[in-house]
């Protein structure tokens, strides 16, 4: 493998992991493509927490690819997992009807009513596939249904059954046993909500296998009669590969030749390390649920040796939260997905949120007002990159956000402030002609000729306003003046409004109106318009701003006043503020 020289300023976590992975790959499989892996179970909506399972190895793989080294990012779709329970709040899913499918493979469960896809697995995979494409994530997809049902893993299954005693001995070390005195061994407790949130990563809890006349068996067939996995292997012949199982659901018994049988899979704690060895995985992250003793990652680290492989290196990643929401779980309805996030933010911003934090650092993705601050922070970073004042680690995170080894992601031609765009579409209710007029007034020296110049950011801001901002927080400009409030003003209040109205024409730009609205209270206090604010002056400014909001939009808060004034238009402002 050829490795390009690394800059001494590259100190971000992605580069450090890439260094480790390349060195480990050289040790394990010199001359071969580096393999990194992710696993997702389409058991329900694949949420933004699950996205970290993909983004972490993607960023590392992309860094390795940038260095000119061949790398494969394997994404296993765990679509042969059992349907464990009916997620709440899924449109087109009746809990009573879908309860009958529990225990079947996800690829055997019908898609929700109205779906364009035939199966449950394909329905929930589709949205993620589209989102990953938009995010620029390159990967090799592997359907575990196809792997098992076409016999790709047949040798691995037979091998596991032959060495079931060795596997059982490892698992037995972690099984909960009574100690003398009735005390159970201490295990690190993992929050139930965190275990729930692990669903969708292939880490859902499963049993270790079954025990019958021949001892322990790490294989679970799907029943030939009901199609479910409520089965128990009762005997197995290593010579003939004859396997007998019984289904506890319908008491169906069947004897098959495992060397020819493809309707079943290894239990999860054996399946995962088998795949590490089969694919030659060098790097794969794991969720925090794997930190507990007996977790599938820890146990798999020992079982993988039976298959002649080694455990991948990789970090434990922390959970991703949503502003104002509890921990995410794909088994519950209403959990934001990458597709939901990409409706309100550009791919670059979403990539940046995952790239700038080390995997073991938790962070939140904003669906509330915080998204405006995040965009402000992003725009400041872009400006620092442009003038070369950016810190090395921040520059690296930015570079990983805006481009991959394959090239630059599509971006907004003129990225006006997100909060400004949101305010404008809020006030205009998305009316294109009015929106273009107002945005052109923001930069009179360089007016917009088309809204396409501010897309897709404009569309994201509009989606945020229409889908995430409650109706009672939307901006509604008055049609007629509030004559009662205007008549109640004292001389000072009237004079402040007159000064504002008189200065509109000479200050009609975003910067000019900012100077005007902050300057009127200064002038009223006998100060120069550019005077530095004092605590007393700040109180006067807040009082003046509240008055303007009440007269323009009936509330004491709203979009930033300069943007609001531009949106309302000078003529209408004069009408509403006339004293």
N, C-alpha and C positions, 0 to 999 in steps of 0.2 A: 504494500500500500504506500502510495506517495502522500506525504503530508506537507502542506505549505507552511512556511514559517509563520509563527504567530506573533502578533503585535504585543509588546510588553504592556500596552495600556488596556488590553482586553481582560477585564476582571469580572465580567458578568458570569452568573451561574451556568449559563448555557455553554459557554466556552470551556469552563472547568469540567463539566460533565463530558463534553465532547472529547477532551483530552483523555479522560479516564476510559471512556468507551473505546476509543481508538487503540489505546495501549492494551486494554483487555482483549480486544478482537485480535490484535497481533499475537497475543499469547495463546489464545484458544484456537483460532482458525486463521493463521496467516495466509494472505493471498485471496481470501474469500470476502464477499460482500458483508459489511457490518449489518447485523439484524437487530432492530429495535421493535418493540411490540406494544400493542394496546389491546384491550378486550372490552367489548360493549355488549350488554344483553338487552335486546329490544323488547323488554318486558312491559314497557309503557313509554311515556314521553322521556326521551334521553335529555337530561337537563344540563344546566351549566356547570354543575359539579362534576358530572361525568365527562364534560368536555376537557377537564384537566387531565383525565386519563389519556386523552389523545394529544392535547397540546404539548404536554411535557416531552414525550418522545419525539413529537413532530419537530419541536424547536431544536432538539439535540440532533436529530437526523438531518435537518436542514443545514445546521452548522457544519456537520461532517460532509455533507454534499457540497457545500460552498468551498470546502478545502480540496475538492477534486477526488474524493474517496467514494467508492461505490457503497451505497447503503440502501437497505430495504426497511420500510416501516410497515410491519405486518399488523393489520387491524382485524382481529378475530371477532366476527359477529357470533356471539353465543346464542344463536337462534335455535339450537337444539336443546337449550335449557327447558326445564319444565315450567309450565304456566302455574305460578305459585298462588296468586290471588288476583281478584278483580280490582284494578285500580279505581279509585273514586274519581268522579267528575270527568270521565272521558265521554265526549259527545258520541252518541250512537252506540253506547254500551249499556245494556240493561244488566245490573248485577245478578239478578236471578237467572237470567238466560245464560250469561257467561260463566256462572258458577259451575256449570256442567263440564266445562273444559279444563278445570283445574287438574293438573297432573299430566296433561298432554304437552308435546313439544310446542314451542312458540310458533313453529312453522305449520302446525296442524290446527291452530286456532283461527277461526274466521276473523277477518279484519272488522273494525267497527263499522256499523251500518253507514252507508254513503261513501265509504272509502273507495279510492281508485285502485286499491290493491286487494289481492285475494286473501292474504294471511295477515295475522296480527304482527308477525315479525317484519314483513315487508312494509306494512303501514308505518311502523315507528322507525324503521331504518331509513325510509325515504327522506324524511325531513332532515335527518342528520347528514345523510349523503349530500343533500343540496347545500346545507350550511357549511360542511367541510370544503366543498368546492369553492364557495364564496370566500372562505377564509384562506384559500390557497394551500390547503393541506394535501400533500401527495402521499398515498399509501397503497398497499396491496391488500385488497379485501379477501377474507377467507370466511366462507360460510361453514360453521361447524355441522350444520345439517348435512351439507354436501359431503364433508369430510367423512362423517360417520356412515351415512346411508349408501355411499358408493364404495365403501370398503377401504378408503385411503388409510385409515388407522387400524386396519385389521391386525397387522403384525404387532402393533403396539398393544392392542387389547389382549391378544393371546399371550403376549409377553407379561403383561400385568397380572393376568390370571395365573400364569405359571409361577410368578414370584409373589403371589398374594400373601404368603407367610411373611416375607421380608417387609412388605408394605404394612401389614397388620402390626408387626412388631414396632414400627416407627409410630404409627397412629396410636398405638396403645400407650406410648409414653405420655401422650397428651390427654388421653381420656380421663375424665374426672373420676377419681377413686376415693373411697373412704379411707382416711387415715385412722390409726389407732386413736380411740377417744372420740370418734365420730366427727372429726373435723375434716373438711374437704381442703385440698390444696388451694392456696391463694392464687387467683388469676386476676390480671389487670382487667378492670371492668371497662367496657366500651359502651358509651351512651347509646341507648336504644335508637334514638333518632339518627345517630351517626351510622348505625348498622343499616337502618332503613335507607339512608342516603347513599349507601354503597351499592344498592341495587342499580343495575344498569352498567356496572363495571365488570360483571362476571364474578363478583365476589360474594354473591348471595349465599347464605348459609344452607348447607345440604348435609345429609347424613353421610357417614363415612363408608357406607356399604352395608352388606347384609351378612348374617351368620347363619349357616345351615349345617347339614350333616357333614359336609366336607370342610367346615371351618368358615373363615372369612372370605368374602368375595367383593372385589372393588368394582363390579360391573352391575349396571342396572338396565334391564330390558324395558322397553315400552310394551305393554300388554298387547298380544295379538288379537284380543277380542274387544277391549274397551279403548285401547290406544293410550292408556295412561301408565304412569310409572309407579303405581302402588304395588310394586312387585318385589319379590324376595327370591333370590337364587337359593335353591335348596340343595343342589348337588352339581358337581362339575367333574368331568373326566379329562385329565390332562392328555391322555393318549388319543382319545377319539374326538376331543373337544365338545363332547355332548354336555349340554347344559340344561338343567331343568329349573323352571321358576314357577311360582304361584302368584297370582294377583289377588291381593287382599280386598280389592274393590268388588270383584265379581266371582272370586274363587276359581278363576280360570287357570288351568295348568297346561304347560307346554314344554316339550323337550325339543331342543334345536341343536344344530351343530354350529358352534360359535365360529368355526372356520368359514362358514358360509352365511352367517346371520349378521344383518346390518341394522337391526331395529333396536338400538340401545346405545348406551354410552358409559364411559368410565365415570365414577363419582367425581365430583369437582376437585377434591383434594388430591386426586390421582391424575385427573384429566389435565389440570393446569401444568404440573411439572412434566408430564408426558409431552406436552406441546413445546415446552422450553427446549427439551432435548431434540424433539423432531425438527423444529424450525431453527435450532441453534441460536436462540435468543441471547443477546449480549446485554441488552438494557431494557428494563421494563419497570415503570414506577408502580407503587401500590398504595391503596387508600389507607387511612388511619385505622380502619377496622382490622387491618392486618398486624397491628402492633400487639395484639393480645396473644398469650401463649396458646398454641394449638390452632392458630389462624392458618388459612390455606397457604399463605406466602411462606410462613415460617416452617410449617410441616413440609411444604413442597420443596424447600431448600434441602431437605434430607432425602425425600423420595426421588428427586430428579437424578440422583446418583445411581439409583437402580436402573434407570433408563440410559445410563451412560452419558448423562449431561451434567451441566453445572447450573446453579441458580443464577439468574441474571443479576447484574448490579443495577442499582436504581434507588431513588429516594422514596420515602413515604411522603405522600402529598396531603396537604391539609384541605379542609373543606372550603368551598366557595359559597358565600352567602349573597343574599339580595337585600338591598336597602329596605328596611321596614318589614322584612319577612323572616320567618323562622328557617331552620335548616331545610335544605331541599330533599325531597324524596320522590323518586319516580313512581312509587306506588300510590301516591296521592295526587289528586287532580290539581290543576292550576299552577303547577310548578314551571317557572320560566325555562324555556329551552334556548339553545343557540339561535334557532330561527326567530324566537321572540326578541332576543337581544339585537339581532341584525335588522330588525324592523325599525329600531330606534337609534342605532349607532352604526357607524361605518365599520367594515371589517378591520381596518387598521387600529381603531380604538379598542376593539374587543381583543385582538391579538396582543396589543400592548399591555392590557390588564393582566394577561397570563405571563407575558415575557418579563415584565419588570419585577415580579415577585418570585423569590425562591420557592420551589415546590412546597417546602414545609411551612411557608407563611400563608395564613388564611387571608382572604380579602373579600370585599363585597362588590357586586356589580349593581350599579344604580339604575333603578327604574323610576325613581322619584326625582325631586328637584336636584338631587346631588349629581345627576348626569350633566347638568349645566356646568358645575364646578369642574367635573372631570374633563369636559371638553375644553374649558378654559386652560386647565393644566396641560392638556395635550397641545393646544395651540402655542402656549408658551414654550413647550419643549421643541416644537417645530421651528419656532423663531430662533431658539438657541442653536439648533442644528444648522440653521441657515447662516447665522453669523459666527459659527464655530466657537461659541462660548460654552458649549455643552460638556458635561463631565463624561469620561469614557464609558462608564457603565450605563449611563442614561442614553448615550449615543448608540450603544450596542442594542439596548432594548428598543429604541426607535427604529433602528435598521431592521430588526427582526419583525417589527410591526408593519412596516411599509412594503417590504419585499421579501421574497423567498429566493432560493437558489435559481428558480425558474424565471424570475423577473419581478418587476414592480407590480403591486396590486393596483387596480383602477382606483383613481382618487378624484375628489372634487377639484375642479379647475380653480375656482375662487372660494376658498373655505372661509366664508364670513362666520363670525361668532355664532355658535349653536344657540346660545340664549337669545341672541337678537333674532335669528331666523324663527325660533319658537314663538317669540313674542309677536312677530309680524304675522305669522300664519294664524296665531290665536286671534288677533284683532281682526284680520281680514276673512277669517273662516275659510282660508285656503283659496280665496279668489285670486286667480293668477294675475290678472291685469293690475289689481290693486297691489298685490305683493311685489310685482316688478316695479311699479311706481315708487313704492316706499323704499325698496332695496336700492334703487337707483339714486334716491335722495341721500342715502347713507354715505356715498362717495361721489359727490357731484362732479369731481374732476375726472372720474373714471366710471361713468354710469354703466350699469348692466345693459346688455343688448338682448339677453335672453335668460330665462330662469335656468336653462340647461347649464349655465356657467356655475351655478351654486348647487347643482345636483351631483351626487345623490344626498349630500348633507341636508339640503332643504327638505327632501322627502322624509328623511329620518326624523327631522325635527317636527314635521307635520304629523307623522305617525305617533310621535311621543305625545304631542298635544291632544290628539284625538282619541288615543287609546289609554293613556296613563294619567292624564290630569282630570280629576273629578269635575263634573259639570259646574259645581258651585265655586270652583276655583278658576273657571275660564273667564276671559275678559269680555265684558259687554259694554260697549261705549254708549253713552246716553244719546238719545235722539233730540231731547230738548233740555235747555238749561235748568238747573235746580234753583228756581227763583227764590224759594224759601231760604236756602242756605246763602245765596248771594245777598239777599236783603238783610240778613242777620250779621253781615261782616262789619267790622269797625273800619275806621279810616285807613288804618295801617294795612289791614287785609285787602281792602279795595285797591290801595296804591300798589301793593305787591303784584296783584293780578294785572293791573294796567302796565306795569313795567315789563312783565313777562310778555304780554300781548304786543306791546310796542317793539319789543326786541326780536320777535319771531322772524321777520323777513331778513334782517341782517345776520341772524344766527342760524339760518335754515340748513343745517347739516348735523350729523351725529355729534361731532366734536363741538360745534357751535352751540347747539342746544344744551349740551352738557355744561358748558361754561355758563350759559344763561340761567338754567334752573338752579345751579349752585350759587351763581353770582347775585341773584335778586335778593336773597336774605342778607348777603354781605352788604350790599348797597343800602338796604333798609336799615342796617345797623350802623351806617356811616363809615363803612370800610370800603377799600378798593375791591373791585371784582376778583382780583387775584390774591387777595389776602389769605393768609393761612388760617384754617378753621380753629376756633377755640371751643371748649366744651359748651359754652353758652350759645355759640353760633351753630353748633351741630344740633342743639335742641331746636333752634329757630328753623333750621333747614328741614328737620324731620316734620315740624308742625306745618311748614309751607307745603312739603311734599304730600302730606296726608290730605291737606285741603285740595290740592290739585287732583289727587286720585278720586276724592269724593265727588268733585265737580265733573270729572271726565268719565269715571267708570263705576260710581256709586259705592266703591269700597275704599278703605284707607291704604290698601296696598295693591300692587299690580306689576306689570312689566316695567322695566326701567323707563323712567319718565322721558328721556330724550327719544328713545325708540317709540314710546307711546305717542308722543307729540307728532313725530314724523308719520306714524301710521294713521293717526286721526286726520291729519292735514291741517294746514294753517287756517283755512276758512272756517272749518268746523270747530277748531280750538277757539277762535275768536268768538264764535257764536255761543259756545258753552261757558266761556269765561267773561262774557261781557258784563260790565258793572256800570 
